[in-house]
Amino acid sequence: MTKETAEYAYDLHSGLGGFNITEYDNLPLLGMAATLAVHIKGLGAIEYEVLRKVSDHFMSVSSRALPQVLQILEEIEFIRLVSSGRTIEKVIPNIPIFDDVYEGLGEFSKTELRMNEHEQATLRILQALRQSPQNKHSFEAKSGIDPNVLRRCIQFGSQAGMLSEQKARGKSILLSPFYYSDNLDGLADTVAAVGAPALTSVLQKVKDNQGWPLSLAISSGRIGSSSISPTERDLLIKLTSEGIIKPPTINFGSRSESFVFTPKPGSARLNGANREIYERAMALVSAVRKGQLLADQYKIKYPLAILRKLRDVGFLKSNSEADSQYRNLVVLRVAYLQEVSSGRWQLHLHKTPENEAAIDLAIDVLQTGEVANMEFNQEAKIALSKDETYIQSLVAAAELKKRERDISDPQAVEEYTQLIMKFE
């Protein structure tokens, strides 16, 4: 599973960030290489000092680890380094399409990186959970993984938001949000099979109103024009905290808001590249939903028209709020801001195949709830203001889980238990 190894490493690094786990050796290094490659794709020459500072803050790639990460990317010809003696001066990216990023790094890891016992166990656990949730005790028996190693790997995976251990009717069930996030049809079929009407209902309401603010749904008891029952509200909170319903989050000032999405509509399994594209699509929808429903002053009246114009024209006309409204899209490499006069900014789409696919997905999501198809100055644009940040759905789910309260509604408890016990 060479390609999958790089995908799992990327997701693990996204979830754990700069947290150091002494049991891991090469897996975090691989995750940092994938993360850096995804972030610098499409950029021109980058001054090393700029990259060193920004990679630590935005990508959790420490200054100490950065030279090793760059050596890996240079070896597989994803970048070219301009050096003076032993000092790196510039990094020139030559990053291929995302699929090839994971393929290339996976092949490198197979021949050049030796995974230790904890890393091998982590990969085996994640591979199994991608296929289906697992009874913990049955998995421990058939996998042959040392119980202490398994316990630690479950702890690491839970901290990263990549798996969780659920108690249901006396059983311990391991599950991963990636099992559900790969396709909506599979989740819908499972929910229907266990006979869970409130789960079915809340999934449909989120699907019809993708990107709806979670706090608004909870406070108003509505998603779009549809009311939600107390049972559906409890299930919505539980499903977002487990990453089954995806909750990308935007921090702005002292506030934060999560926006709820179903797994990607359809039945196709998503690889790492397509999950990154769906993440960017969710970021686009979240940005316009924020302007539509949570604007401080000037509301976006027609969010769909905004996205269509960005796609078709390539930029949005300047305004005084673009800098704060869309800064998170710059962080995610979807777009860049161009100041056209004092205090007024235009948002320009950063035209790469991945971003063009992402904006098409975002338009489909806003339009129907379905998905029909699956140069900027580095110093000025990459060193971004920290006033607003976009938190990817995997990490946001883990953050929500820390604040999660127990489900109190009896029907919600029963339906969620039925969903988990489906895999006993």
C-alpha positions in Angstrom: 0.0 0.0 0.0 2.7 2.4 -1.0 0.5 5.3 -2.1 -1.9 4.8 0.9 1.1 5.0 3.2 1.8 8.6 2.0 -1.9 9.5 2.3 -2.1 8.2 5.9 1.1 10.0 6.8 -0.3 13.2 5.4 -3.6 12.8 7.4 -1.7 11.8 10.5 0.5 14.9 10.3 -2.5 17.1 9.7 -4.2 15.8 12.8 -1.2 15.7 15.1 0.4 18.9 13.9 3.6 19.8 15.8 2.9 17.3 18.6 5.9 15.1 19.0 5.3 11.3 19.5 8.5 9.6 20.4 7.3 6.2 19.2 7.2 7.5 15.6 10.3 8.0 13.5 9.8 8.1 9.7 6.0 8.4 9.4 5.9 12.0 10.6 8.7 12.9 8.2 6.7 11.4 5.3 3.6 13.3 6.4 5.6 16.6 6.5 6.9 16.0 3.0 3.4 15.4 1.7 2.1 18.4 3.5 4.8 20.7 2.2 4.4 19.5 -1.3 0.6 20.1 -1.3 1.2 23.6 0.1 3.8 24.9 -2.3 2.4 23.4 -5.5 2.0 26.0 -8.1 4.3 28.6 -6.5 7.4 30.1 -8.0 10.8 30.3 -6.3 10.5 30.6 -2.5 13.2 32.2 -0.3 14.3 29.6 2.2 14.0 31.9 5.1 10.4 32.7 4.2 9.6 29.0 3.8 11.3 28.2 7.1 9.2 30.6 9.1 5.9 29.9 7.3 6.2 26.1 7.2 6.5 26.0 11.0 3.4 28.1 11.6 1.0 27.0 8.9 2.2 23.4 8.2 3.7 22.3 11.5 7.0 21.5 9.7 9.6 22.6 12.2 12.8 24.4 11.2 14.8 21.5 12.5 12.9 19.0 10.3 12.6 21.2 7.2 16.0 20.4 5.7 15.3 16.6 5.9 11.9 17.1 4.3 13.4 19.2 1.5 16.0 16.5 0.9 13.2 13.9 0.4 11.3 16.2 -2.0 14.5 17.0 -3.9 15.4 13.3 -4.2 12.1 12.5 -5.9 12.5 15.7 -8.1 9.5 17.5 -6.6 11.7 20.6 -5.9 15.0 22.0 -6.9 17.2 23.6 -4.2 19.4 26.6 -4.8 22.2 26.5 -2.3 25.4 28.3 -1.5 27.7 25.8 0.1 25.6 24.0 2.7 23.2 26.9 3.0 19.8 26.6 1.2 18.9 29.9 -0.3 15.8 29.1 -2.5 13.3 26.3 -3.1 11.9 26.0 -6.6 8.8 23.7 -6.6 8.0 21.3 -9.4 5.1 19.5 -7.8 3.0 17.2 -10.0 -0.7 16.6 -9.7 -1.8 15.5 -6.2 -2.2 11.8 -7.2 1.4 11.7 -8.2 2.5 13.4 -5.0 1.2 10.5 -2.9 2.4 8.0 -5.5 6.0 9.4 -5.6 6.3 9.7 -1.8 4.8 6.3 -1.3 7.4 4.7 -3.6 10.1 6.6 -1.8 8.9 5.4 1.6 8.9 1.8 0.4 12.5 1.8 -0.7 14.1 4.4 1.6 12.2 4.7 4.8 12.0 1.8 7.3 8.8 2.0 9.5 9.2 0.9 13.1 6.8 -1.3 15.0 4.4 1.5 16.1 4.4 3.0 12.6 3.7 -0.4 10.9 0.9 -1.0 13.5 -0.7 2.4 12.9 -0.7 1.8 9.1 -2.3 -1.7 9.6 -5.0 -0.2 11.9 -5.9 2.6 9.5 -6.0 0.3 6.5 -8.4 -2.0 8.3 -10.6 0.8 9.5 -10.8 2.3 6.0 -12.5 -0.9 4.9 -15.0 -1.1 7.9 -15.2 -0.4 11.6 -13.7 -3.2 13.7 -14.6 -4.9 17.0 -11.5 -4.0 19.0 -11.0 -7.3 20.7 -11.6 -9.3 17.5 -9.1 -7.1 15.6 -6.5 -7.4 18.3 -6.8 -11.2 18.2 -6.6 -11.5 14.4 -4.0 -8.7 13.8 -1.4 -10.1 16.2 -0.4 -6.5 17.2 1.1 -6.3 20.7 -1.7 -5.1 23.0 0.4 -2.3 24.4 1.4 -1.1 20.9 -2.2 -1.3 19.8 -3.3 0.8 22.8 -0.7 3.5 22.1 -1.6 3.6 18.3 -5.3 4.0 19.1 -4.3 6.8 21.4 -2.3 8.5 18.7 -5.0 8.0 16.1 -7.7 9.4 18.3 -5.6 12.5 19.1 -5.2 13.0 15.3 -8.9 12.6 14.7 -8.3 9.6 12.4 -10.1 7.0 14.5 -12.1 6.6 17.7 -13.1 3.9 20.1 -16.8 3.7 20.8 -18.6 1.8 23.5 -21.8 0.2 22.4 -23.8 -2.4 24.4 -20.7 -3.5 26.2 -18.6 -3.8 23.0 -15.6 -1.7 22.0 -15.8 -0.7 18.4 -13.0 1.1 16.5 -14.0 3.3 13.7 -12.5 5.9 11.4 -14.2 8.9 9.8 -12.5 8.0 6.5 -14.8 4.9 6.3 -17.8 7.3 6.1 -16.1 10.3 4.4 -15.2 8.3 1.4 -18.7 8.2 0.2 -22.2 9.4 1.2 -24.1 6.5 -0.4 -22.3 3.9 1.7 -23.2 5.8 4.9 -26.8 6.3 3.8 -27.1 2.6 3.0 -25.8 1.6 6.4 -28.2 4.0 8.2 -31.1 2.6 6.2 -30.1 -1.0 7.0 -30.1 -0.4 10.8 -33.5 1.4 10.7 -32.5 4.8 12.0 -35.1 7.4 10.8 -33.7 10.4 12.6 -30.2 9.7 11.2 -31.7 9.4 7.7 -33.5 12.7 8.2 -30.6 14.7 9.5 -28.3 13.4 6.8 -30.8 14.5 4.1 -31.2 18.0 5.6 -27.5 18.5 5.7 -27.2 17.2 2.2 -29.9 19.7 1.0 -28.1 22.6 2.8 -24.4 21.9 2.5 -22.2 24.2 4.5 -24.8 25.3 7.0 -23.3 26.9 10.2 -23.5 24.4 13.0 -24.2 27.0 15.7 -27.1 28.4 13.7 -28.6 24.9 13.3 -28.3 24.3 17.0 -29.6 27.7 18.2 -32.4 28.0 15.7 -33.4 24.3 15.4 -33.3 24.6 11.7 -31.0 23.6 8.8 -32.0 25.8 5.9 -35.8 25.9 5.8 -36.2 22.5 7.5 -36.7 22.2 11.3 -34.7 19.6 13.2 -36.0 17.7 16.2 -34.1 17.5 19.6 -33.1 13.9 18.5 -31.7 15.2 15.2 -29.9 18.0 16.9 -28.1 15.6 19.3 -27.2 13.3 16.4 -25.9 16.3 14.4 -23.6 17.2 17.3 -22.4 13.6 17.7 -21.8 13.0 14.0 -19.8 16.2 13.6 -17.6 15.5 16.6 -16.9 12.0 15.2 -16.1 13.4 11.7 -18.9 11.3 10.1 -20.5 14.6 9.1 -17.7 16.9 8.1 -17.3 20.1 10.1 -14.6 22.4 8.6 -14.2 25.4 10.9 -13.2 29.0 10.4 -11.7 31.0 13.2 -12.2 34.8 12.9 -11.2 37.1 15.6 -12.4 35.7 18.9 -15.1 33.7 17.2 -15.2 30.4 15.4 -17.8 28.6 13.3 -18.1 25.1 12.1 -19.9 24.5 8.8 -21.6 21.1 8.3 -21.2 18.9 5.2 -22.1 15.3 4.4 -19.4 13.0 3.2 -18.8 13.6 -0.5 -22.0 12.7 -2.3 -21.8 9.6 -4.5 -20.5 6.1 -4.2 -16.9 6.4 -5.3 -14.2 5.9 -2.8 -12.0 9.0 -2.3 -8.2 8.8 -2.4 -6.0 11.4 -0.7 -5.9 13.7 -3.7 -9.7 13.8 -4.1 -10.2 14.3 -0.4 -7.9 17.4 -0.6 -10.0 18.7 -3.5 -13.3 18.1 -1.5 -11.7 19.9 1.4 -11.0 23.0 -0.8 -14.5 22.8 -2.1 -15.9 22.9 1.4 -13.6 25.9 2.2 -15.1 27.8 -0.7 -18.7 27.0 0.4 -17.8 27.8 4.0 -16.4 31.2 3.0 -19.6 32.3 1.1 -21.9 30.8 3.7 -20.1 32.9 6.3 -20.7 36.0 4.2 -24.3 35.0 3.6 -25.4 34.0 7.1 -22.8 35.4 9.6 -21.6 38.6 8.0 -20.7 41.4 10.4 -21.8 44.2 8.1 -22.2 43.4 4.4 -24.0 40.2 3.5 -23.5 38.0 0.4 -26.9 37.9 -1.1 -26.2 35.4 -3.9 -23.4 32.9 -2.8 -23.8 30.7 -5.9 -23.4 33.7 -8.2 -20.2 34.7 -6.3 -18.6 31.2 -6.9 -19.7 31.1 -10.5 -18.1 34.5 -11.2 -14.9 33.5 -9.5 -14.8 30.4 -11.7 -15.9 32.0 -15.0 -14.1 35.4 -14.7 -11.2 34.3 -12.5 -11.6 37.1 -9.9 -14.1 39.0 -7.8 -14.4 42.8 -8.0 -12.6 44.6 -5.2 -14.2 45.5 -1.9 -13.0 46.5 1.6 -13.9 43.3 3.3 -12.3 40.8 0.8 -9.2 40.7 2.9 -11.0 39.3 6.0 -13.8 37.5 4.1 -11.5 35.3 1.9 -8.2 35.1 3.7 -8.7 31.5 4.6 -8.9 30.6 0.9 -5.4 32.1 0.5 -4.2 29.9 3.3 -5.6 26.8 1.5 -3.9 27.8 -1.8 -7.3 28.2 -3.5 -7.0 31.9 -4.3 -4.8 35.0 -3.7 -5.6 38.6 -2.8 -4.5 41.5 -5.0 -4.7 45.0 -3.5 -6.0 47.4 -6.2 -6.2 50.5 -4.1 -5.8 51.4 -0.5 -7.8 49.0 1.6 -9.5 47.4 -1.3 -8.7 43.9 -2.5 -9.6 41.6 -5.4 -9.9 37.8 -4.9 -8.3 35.9 -7.7 -8.6 32.1 -8.3 -5.2 30.4 -8.2 -5.7 28.4 -11.3 -4.5 24.9 -10.9 -6.3 21.7 -12.0 -7.1 20.9 -8.3 -8.6 24.4 -7.6 -10.6 24.3 -10.8 -12.0 20.9 -9.8 -12.7 22.3 -6.3 -14.7 25.3 -7.4 -16.8 23.1 -9.7 -17.5 20.8 -6.8 -18.4 23.8 -4.6 -20.9 25.1 -7.1 -22.5 21.7 -7.4 -22.7 21.4 -3.6 -24.4 24.8 -3.3 -26.6 24.3 -6.3 -28.1 20.9 -5.6 -26.5 19.4 -2.5 -25.0 16.8 -4.9 -21.6 16.6 -6.6 -22.0 15.9 -10.3 -18.3 15.3 -11.1 -15.8 14.5 -9.4 1.3 34.0 -9.9 1.7 35.3 -6.6 4.4 37.1 -4.6 5.5 34.5 -2.1 6.6 36.9 0.7 3.4 38.9 0.5 0.9 36.1 0.1 2.4 33.1 1.9 3.2 34.9 5.2 -0.5 35.5 5.9 -2.2 37.4 8.7 -3.3 35.1 11.6 -6.6 36.9 12.1 -8.6 34.2 10.4 -7.7 30.6 9.9 -9.4 27.7 8.2 -9.3 24.4 10.1 -9.6 21.3 8.0 -12.6 19.0 8.7 -10.5 16.2 10.2 -8.8 18.5 12.7 -12.0 20.4 13.4 -13.9 17.2 14.2 -11.2 16.3 16.8 -11.5 19.8 18.3 -15.3 19.4 18.5 -14.9 16.0 20.1 -12.9 17.6 23.0 -16.0 19.8 23.7 -18.5 17.0 23.1 -21.2 16.4 25.6 -23.0 13.0 26.1 -26.0 12.4 23.9 -29.1 13.0 26.2 -31.9 12.2 23.8 -32.9 8.5 24.2 -33.7 8.0 20.5 -30.5 9.6 19.5 -28.6 7.3 21.8 -30.3 4.2 20.3 -29.9 5.2 16.7 -26.2 6.0 17.1 -25.7 2.7 19.0 -27.4 0.9 16.1 -25.1 2.5 13.6 -22.0 1.4 15.6 -23.3 -2.1 16.4 -23.9 -2.7 12.7 -20.2 -3.6 12.5 -20.1 -6.0 15.6 
